[in-house]
């Protein structure tokens, strides 16, 4: 066996394993990135729900405050 054949016998499997491992790591990274994006979208939807609920509560509390102010003004006039 010549030196070139020995280098090829050792080098080709190492290069193949390195390329295959890099490919697997790339696919794993893409998969995890897609899953994290999906989780982030869910959190954004939940945050939007909380924001909507907060706005609703503020509107309701403003309405209650206006009613109480009107009743208090009515009582003060008497």
C-alpha positions in Angstrom: 0.0 0.0 0.0 1.5 3.3 -1.0 1.3 6.5 1.1 -1.3 8.0 -1.2 -3.6 5.0 -0.8 -3.1 5.2 3.0 -3.9 8.9 3.1 -7.0 8.3 1.0 -8.1 5.3 3.2 -7.8 7.4 6.3 -8.8 10.8 5.0 -12.0 10.0 3.0 -13.9 8.5 5.9 -12.9 11.4 8.2 -14.0 13.9 5.6 -17.3 12.0 5.0 -18.0 11.8 8.7 -17.2 15.5 9.1 -19.5 16.5 6.3 -22.3 14.2 7.4 -22.1 15.5 11.0 -22.2 19.1 9.8 -25.3 18.2 7.8 -27.0 16.7 10.8 -26.1 19.6 13.0 -27.5 22.0 10.3 -30.8 20.1 10.1 -31.1 19.9 13.9 -30.4 23.7 14.1 -33.1 24.4 11.5 -35.6 22.1 13.2 -35.0 23.7 16.6 -35.3 27.2 15.1 -38.6 26.3 13.5 -39.9 25.0 16.8 -38.8 28.0 18.7 -40.5 30.3 16.1 -43.7 28.3 16.7 -43.4 28.8 20.4 -42.7 32.5 20.0 -45.8 32.8 17.8 -47.9 31.2 20.5 -46.5 33.5 23.2 -47.3 36.5 20.9 -50.8 35.3 20.6 -51.1 35.0 24.3 -49.6 38.4 24.9 -52.1 39.8 22.4 -55.0 38.2 24.4 -53.7 39.8 27.6 -53.4 43.2 25.9 -57.0 42.9 24.6 -58.2 41.9 28.0 -56.4 44.8 29.7 -57.9 47.3 27.2 -61.4 45.8 27.8 -60.9 46.2 31.6 -59.8 49.7 31.2 -62.8 50.6 29.1 -65.1 48.9 31.7 -63.5 50.7 34.6 -63.7 54.0 32.8 -67.4 53.4 32.3 -67.9 52.5 35.9 -66.0 55.6 37.0 -68.2 57.8 34.8 -71.3 56.3 36.3 -70.0 56.8 39.8 -69.1 60.4 39.0 -72.5 61.1 37.6 -74.2 59.6 40.7 -71.9 61.5 43.1 -72.6 64.7 41.2 -76.3 64.0 41.4 -76.0 63.4 45.2 -74.0 66.6 45.7 -76.7 68.6 43.9 -79.3 67.4 46.3 
